Structure formats: C-alpha cells, structure tokens
C-alpha cells in the first residue's frame, strides 16, 4: 500500500478522535500507522531533510488542515480533540475528507488563500496530491541542487589541470585537511612519484599524511588505475589515499579498493560536486528560506 498521503489520513484521523476525548498526537500517530499497516521501513522513512519521518509529517499536516477547517482543536500542547463541526462531518459519513472537502469552510479558504472569501464556495483542488508542503519544498530543493551539481561538474570539466588541482586543494583545506591553504598548496604536487599527484596533511599538526590522485577523467576509472595508485602508495609506505575523479569508478575498481589493506577513499564526480556545494566552493547562496515553528515552551506561564 505504501505511505498514505496526508489527504488519505484525514478521515481515519477524524474517526479515531471521534469520541470527543483528548488524544495525544504521539499515540494517534502510532495507532494510525497500525491501521494503515505500515512496514517498519515505511514507518521509519525520513523526509529528505532527515529531521522528521514522512508519516509523522503527513499526519501532522492532516491535523493542521482539519484544525484550520474547524474540525479539530488543540486542547494543550501535543493534544487534539474533535469539535462539534467535526462530529457533524462524521455524521454525514463521508467516504473521503481532503482539501477540496475542507474548502467548503470559510476559515480553511482564508488559511489557504490569505484573504476573505464568500460563503458556500468549494475550490477545485487536485485530489491526488500526496506530498505535504515540506515534502514539496524538499523535493524542489533537491531538484535545484541536482541541476546545480550538473552545471558545476560541466564547468570543472572545462578547467585546466592546474586549476583542477587548486580546486581540490581548496576543497580539502576547507574540509579541515592540510592546515592552511598556503601549506597545502606547497605540499600538493611536490612529488614526482607515478600515480601520486600530491600529499596533504590529514590534520593541522601533520600527525599523518594523505596521498592524493586527482584526475579529470572522460570515462570510468577502472581497476588498473587504482592498482597503480596503490602501488605508488606502497612505494612511499603510505597507508591512506584519496582518488578524486570528475567521472565515476567501475564496480571492479570499488571492489578492489575495498579489499586492499590500505584506507582508500574514492571520490567520483557526483561526490566531488556535492562536497563543493556543501562547503561553498565555486558556488554562492542566492536565496535563503527559513522554516520556523512555534516554540511552545515560550508560552508556558509559571
């Protein structure tokens, strides 16, 4: 069946609290999860942000929308109760409650549109929207991020080898490796060993070093390239290495590095641009949205 949409949750939620008693939302969520026969995996599926579970979020929005329509009310923090209007709705025995059903109520229309509306108007909302506003926002963010990553990778492919080397150094320093940028820049590129492009300190004190191979690559990087890199590490009696490419690694290459007695980290093009976006290398913020919530503790009176 999958995780129900917030609109599919509305009627079961209203029926669940139809006894006019207070209900703790945490208990309501768990009961609804059992009613919808969610699997453990579905129950623990997080939003893209990772800060809330999808089902919890959808139950929360079902509650919010029905509160705005006057079918539910909050009695105290974390508790809800059905209203007289909600009881009347249940008496009608509706087969479904969704945003279109709720649009018959003036309070809900004003909540959705932010302006006063006339009585008796029913707005034609799409019925099959399953995502909550937070899910839609998160999905849009991920789409924009993927578009940015693709454009970023395209720009990297057009740079010179020297520029790419500086980019890698700046990224690693920003991530906390190599000490200062000046120190790292002096370290990278100082070796002439085949298969090694540079050496950088693992920490500010230089207690250990990491050997780097950074290549702009057209096709997938295969096992032979990784074998040469590991061989170069053997020649330096090194135990840690990072192989960075703008393309990808074959399954054989990944399997090989997972079985060698050295710590080899593989960074492909997608991971590279993800790190660049995370650490603001070659990108800038054009707009910021802050999602806020009520701080209920603020309103507790002693």
C-alpha positions in Angstrom: 0.0 0.0 0.0 2.8 2.4 0.8 2.7 5.5 3.0 -0.7 7.2 2.6 -0.9 10.8 1.6 -1.9 13.4 4.1 -5.3 13.7 2.4 -5.9 9.9 2.8 -5.1 10.3 6.5 -7.7 12.9 7.2 -10.8 10.8 7.5 -9.2 8.0 9.6 -7.7 10.6 11.9 -11.1 12.3 12.4 -12.7 9.0 13.1 -10.0 8.0 15.5 -10.7 11.1 17.7 -14.5 11.0 17.2 -15.1 10.1 20.8 -14.8 13.7 21.9 -11.9 12.8 24.2 -8.5 14.4 24.3 -5.9 12.4 22.3 -2.1 12.6 22.5 -0.7 13.1 19.0 2.1 10.7 19.5 -0.4 7.9 20.4 -2.6 9.0 17.4 0.3 8.6 15.0 1.2 5.1 16.3 -2.4 3.9 16.1 -2.8 5.3 12.5 0.5 3.6 11.5 -1.0 0.3 12.6 -4.3 1.0 10.8 -2.5 1.7 7.6 -0.4 -1.5 8.1 2.9 0.3 7.6 6.0 -1.8 7.4 8.9 -0.9 9.7 10.8 0.5 6.7 7.8 2.7 5.7 7.3 3.8 9.3 10.9 4.9 9.6 11.2 6.6 6.2 12.5 10.2 6.8 11.9 13.4 4.9 14.8 14.5 2.6 15.9 16.8 5.4 16.2 13.8 7.7 14.7 15.8 10.6 11.3 14.1 10.6 9.6 10.9 9.5 7.4 11.1 6.4 4.3 9.5 8.0 4.6 11.7 11.1 4.8 14.8 8.9 1.8 13.8 6.9 -0.3 13.1 10.0 0.7 16.5 11.3 -0.5 18.2 8.2 -3.7 16.3 8.1 -4.3 17.6 11.7 -3.3 21.1 10.8 -5.6 21.3 7.8 -8.6 19.9 9.7 -7.8 22.3 12.6 -7.9 25.2 10.1 -11.3 24.0 8.8 -12.6 23.8 12.4 -13.0 20.0 12.6 -10.3 19.6 15.3 -8.9 21.8 18.1 -5.8 21.8 20.2 -6.6 21.5 23.9 -3.0 21.7 25.1 0.5 21.1 23.8 0.6 17.8 21.8 -3.2 17.0 22.3 -6.1 17.3 20.0 -9.9 16.9 20.3 -12.7 16.8 17.8 -15.0 19.8 17.6 -18.8 20.0 17.2 -18.2 20.7 13.5 -16.1 17.6 13.3 -18.8 15.5 14.9 -21.3 16.8 12.3 -18.9 15.8 9.5 -18.7 12.3 10.8 -22.5 12.1 11.0 -22.5 12.8 7.2 -20.5 9.6 6.8 -18.2 11.0 4.1 -16.1 8.5 2.1 -13.2 10.9 1.9 -12.0 14.1 3.5 -9.5 16.1 1.5 -8.6 19.7 0.8 -11.4 20.0 -1.6 -13.9 18.8 1.1 -12.4 21.3 3.6 -12.6 24.2 1.1 -16.4 24.4 1.9 -15.4 26.1 5.2 -14.6 29.8 5.1 -11.8 29.5 7.7 -10.0 26.9 5.6 -10.2 29.0 2.4 -8.8 32.0 4.3 -6.0 29.9 5.6 -5.1 28.7 2.2 -5.5 31.9 0.3 -4.9 34.5 3.0 -7.9 36.6 2.0 -11.6 36.6 2.9 -13.9 34.5 0.7 -17.6 34.3 0.4 -19.8 31.6 1.9 -20.6 28.3 0.2 -17.6 28.3 -2.2 -15.9 25.0 -2.9 -12.5 25.3 -4.5 -11.4 22.7 -7.1 -8.2 21.3 -5.5 -6.2 18.4 -7.1 -7.2 15.2 -5.3 -4.1 13.1 -5.7 -1.5 15.4 -4.1 0.3 13.2 -1.6 3.1 15.4 -0.6 2.9 17.9 2.3 4.3 21.5 1.8 7.5 20.4 3.5 7.9 17.5 1.1 7.3 19.6 -1.9 9.8 22.2 -0.7 12.4 19.5 0.0 11.8 17.9 -3.4 12.2 21.2 -5.2 15.4 21.9 -3.2 16.8 18.5 -4.3 15.9 19.2 -8.0 17.6 22.6 -7.9 20.7 21.0 -6.1 20.9 18.3 -8.8 20.7 21.0 -11.5 23.5 23.0 -9.8 25.6 19.9 -9.4 25.3 19.0 -13.1 26.3 22.6 -14.1 29.1 22.6 -11.6 30.6 19.4 -13.0 30.3 20.7 -16.5 32.4 23.8 -15.5 35.0 21.6 -13.8 35.5 19.5 -17.0 36.4 22.7 -18.9 39.1 23.8 -16.5 42.8 23.3 -16.9 44.6 20.5 -14.9 46.3 23.2 -12.8 43.0 24.8 -11.9 41.5 21.5 -11.0 44.5 20.8 -8.7 43.9 24.1 -6.9 40.2 23.4 -6.7 40.9 20.0 -5.0 43.4 21.7 -2.6 40.9 24.4 -1.6 38.2 21.9 -1.0 40.3 19.6 1.2 41.6 22.6 3.2 38.0 23.8 3.7 37.0 20.3 4.8 39.7 20.6 7.5 42.8 18.9 5.9 46.2 20.3 5.1 46.5 23.1 7.7 46.4 26.5 5.9 45.8 26.9 2.2 49.4 28.0 1.7 50.8 24.9 3.4 48.6 22.6 1.5 49.4 24.3 -1.8 53.1 23.7 -1.2 52.6 20.1 -0.3 50.4 19.1 -3.3 52.3 18.5 -6.5 55.8 18.3 -4.9 56.2 14.6 -5.6 57.2 13.1 -8.9 56.0 9.6 -8.0 54.0 7.9 -10.7 50.4 7.6 -9.6 50.5 10.3 -7.0 49.6 13.9 -7.7 50.1 15.3 -4.2 50.5 14.9 -0.5 48.4 16.7 2.2 48.4 16.6 5.9 45.5 14.8 7.5 45.3 17.2 10.4 46.7 20.6 11.4 49.5 19.0 13.3 50.7 16.8 10.4 50.5 13.7 12.5 49.7 11.7 9.3 49.6 12.4 5.6 47.2 11.5 2.8 48.3 10.9 -0.7 46.2 12.2 -3.5 45.4 11.3 -7.1 43.2 13.9 -8.7 42.2 13.4 -12.4 39.7 14.9 -14.7 38.5 11.8 -16.5 36.3 11.2 -19.5 35.4 7.5 -18.9 35.0 5.4 -15.8 38.1 4.9 -13.7 38.9 1.2 -13.7 40.9 -1.2 -11.5 44.2 -0.7 -13.3 44.3 2.9 -12.4 43.6 2.1 -8.8 46.3 -0.6 -8.8 48.8 1.9 -10.0 47.8 4.3 -7.2 48.0 1.6 -4.5 51.4 0.6 -5.9 52.6 4.2 -5.6 51.4 4.2 -2.0 53.4 1.0 -1.4 56.5 2.8 -2.7 56.0 5.5 -0.1 55.0 3.1 2.7 51.8 5.1 2.9 48.5 3.8 4.3 46.0 6.4 3.3 45.0 7.8 -0.1 42.2 9.7 -1.8 41.5 9.2 -5.5 39.4 12.0 -7.0 37.9 12.0 -10.4 35.4 14.0 -12.3 33.8 10.9 -13.8 33.0 7.6 -12.0 34.6 4.4 -10.8 33.8 0.9 -12.1 32.5 -1.8 -9.8 35.7 -3.7 -10.2 37.7 -0.6 -9.0 35.5 -0.1 -6.0 35.7 -3.8 -5.1 39.5 -3.8 -5.4 40.0 -0.8 -3.1 37.6 -2.3 -0.5 39.9 -5.4 -0.3 43.3 -3.8 -0.1 44.9 -3.4 3.4 45.0 0.4 2.9 42.4 3.1 3.5 41.5 4.3 0.0 38.7 6.8 -0.4 37.1 7.2 -3.8 35.5 10.5 -4.7 33.7 10.5 -8.0 32.3 13.5 -9.9 28.9 13.5 -8.1 30.5 13.2 -4.7 33.0 15.9 -5.6 30.4 18.5 -6.6 28.2 17.5 -3.6 31.2 18.4 -1.3 31.8 21.6 -3.3 28.1 22.6 -2.7 28.2 21.7 0.9 31.5 23.6 1.6 30.6 26.5 -0.8 33.5 26.0 -3.2 32.7 27.6 -6.6 29.1 28.3 -5.6 27.3 31.1 -3.8 23.9 31.4 -2.0 21.3 33.4 -3.9 18.3 33.0 -1.7 17.6 31.5 1.8 14.3 30.3 3.2 13.9 29.7 7.0 11.3 27.2 8.1 10.2 28.1 11.6 7.9 26.6 14.1 6.1 27.7 17.3 8.3 27.5 20.4 5.7 26.2 22.8 7.9 26.5 25.9 7.9 30.3 25.4 4.1 30.4 26.1 4.2 28.4 29.4 3.3 30.7 32.2 4.7 30.0 35.7 
